[in-house]
């Protein structure tokens, strides 16, 4: 047998399934699968049965840890080569096939690791899109830059040894000791046995580091096979499902140091020794000095400092002299075990870096003022800071809470709005630009903060502040910790959310379903305000018909025509960057205009996160792009029909009891690959699911018939999701948050 694939398994059955599935779908079959059970916490008999075609050999590990599990894999492997595969990772369909063609009699054949936060389906889709968006010239430039780095490394040594290329790919180009890995490489089993190379079982986190060094030192032949891609899958939920490298452990520092020491013990090769020392020095400048400067834990300035000083003393002067004079002096201070001198140099070094950042990035300045000046000033008792959708507009529940405060308690509060679009709040509320000195000032000093999304990551809640999170919709799409897969632009979404949601004192819920769902998916432990959505108060206003007429006139919409609102949401995997999503209009507006233009007009309203601008050329007099209109609640008032997809708008629109259509052309992908839903769209939403433009057109033409057909389901939906909204949500919210009144 050519290859033994060794998989240590401790926990997270769902990841293991994806791992085994990748082996099952491999185009190469001459391998055995060895699953080493490392005191696993989950029952996996059903999974093993599902993948019995792989003929998995199961070995029980009586010890504990990935190191001992891999050693057992080496011991019991039948293959000529051993290939390590972590149970939360996977290989591509052709990975093992490509690798097998390179296996002859080399001690090590090394492949390449690609990192991702996603399952294979989403990983491949993102890779394809990435290649589509990368033009040939740009791709060529990247390849040339990579080749130049390799050549520079090879040229830096007088020896012309083929081992140097392996040193570069398996060690040199990896950033930090965390990324030194045995993964993606095939090791000749007889070579490992003859040289008695094993993983250090006393190490939990960094056993790869000395193992790789020993292999590089003792191997006599290497072969590159960089087309053989191993996919390292990071965990996007480190709170509930942390990967080994995401676990918090006070012993990590000592083990990292131990890995450096063990690596040095494994080789006397001068090239490898220098590479190890450079990794130590890089750790010093990238991580250690920041922890030394900022950490409040005393051990960083005591035992950790002295231990690291001992490690640094072993680095020869010749290696130290490769660095700048300033860095040489910093290295010398810690080598002398001089804490005061080191701290002094570290403060100066980091201060210079910060000053350089400030000159390049104006955003650094207001953050410095926030941390070092504004946070030291007292909280302002009756000041309220409002923000919706990252200051994109004056809308949503914060708007209605603000207007209730100003109309019922005039002069009692100083209300400040973060707005970047030039909007002016009613009653003359003060406006500040988001990410400005004034914004940082009020973020630090306002007593009350009323947001409908999360605040900036650099926000630090003060003990005297009260944070009201209104959120921005009853959830249809699975959120945060209910999402198995995060395909959005911020892969650290769950980790960041967990930290930020601790700052919320109150979270608004629009119905009983949301009360239960938001508490669970946010892991929220604060007070839930089940008061309805303040933004829906306008839908119950006594003068809503008059308001609708005024809004139509403001938008120059013909008063003699009915209005259709099309309000789709964004797609998690289509984005330019964090909070900037792509959107390609799939609704055939020209066809609609030709067929129903005499009776209807169409309002196009994309989500706040969508960056693309809709092109309505040729649709004048029929289609109105109202994506920049501040308040979607006002658009509900003037709409006779709402068309959406997976947006939460239909939960709010249902308060009007007007017809809703669902244009769900990509429902299978959205449901199964991107998000998943909380309710069954086939049987629970108050309108039909439509998959083509022709179906949308027919539904509009027969809207009276559809209303009658879905009447019973609509009533059930309304009673379930709209039962708290009655036009008084703002009042209930203000009385609880600002005046501490509880419902009797």
Secondary structure, DSSP 8 states (H G I E B T S, - for coil): --EEEEEEE-S-HHHHHHHHHHHHT-S---EEEEEEESS-SS--HHHHHHTGGG--EEEE-SS-SHHHHHHHHHHH--SSEEEE--TT-EE-TTHHHHHHHH-SS-SEEEEEEEEESS-HHHHHHHHHHHHHHS-HHHHHHHHHHHHHHHHHHHHTSS---THHHHHIIIIITS-TGGG--STTEEEEHHHHHHTT----TT-SS-HHHHHHHHHHHH-S-EEEEEEEEEEEE--S-TTTS--GGG---TTHHHHHHHHHHHHHHT---HHHHHHHHHHHHHHIIIIIHHHHHH---GGGGTHHHHHHHHHHHTS-HHHHTTS-HHHHHHHHHHHTT-HHHHHHHHHHHHHHHHHHHHHH-THHHHHHHHHHTGGGS--EEEEEEEESGGGT-S-HHHHHHHHHHHHHSTTSSEEEEE-SS----GGG-EEE-SSSHHHHHHHHHEEEEEESS---TT----TT-EEEE--S---SB--GGG-S---SS-TTHHHHHHHHHTT-SEEEESSHHHHHHHHHHTT--SEEEES--GGGGGGG-TTHHHHHHHHHHHTT--TTSEEEEEE----TT-EEETTEE-----S-HHHHHHHHTTTEEEEE---TTB------TT-TTTEEE-TT-S-HHHHHHT-SEEEESS-THHHHHGGGT-EEEEE-TTHHHIIIII--BSS-TTTTSSS-EE-SHHHHHHHHHTHHHHHHHTHHHHHHHHHHHSSS-SS-HHHHHHHHHTT-----
